[in-house]
Amino acid sequence: MSIIENKKVIIIGDRDGIPGEAIKECVETVENVQVLFAATECFV
């Protein structure tokens, strides 16, 4: 059981760190997770 199972998530990745799409791919392996928004931003 995961802490994000059966949850809705918003993902904000970092351009110089881990991109949002990479996090999304990992999160979607958990059962019944709905990704509402995933983006990669540049924080300066």
Secondary structure, DSSP 8 states (H G I E B T S, - for coil): --TTTT-EEEEEEETTS--HHHHHHHHTTSTT-EEEEEEEE---
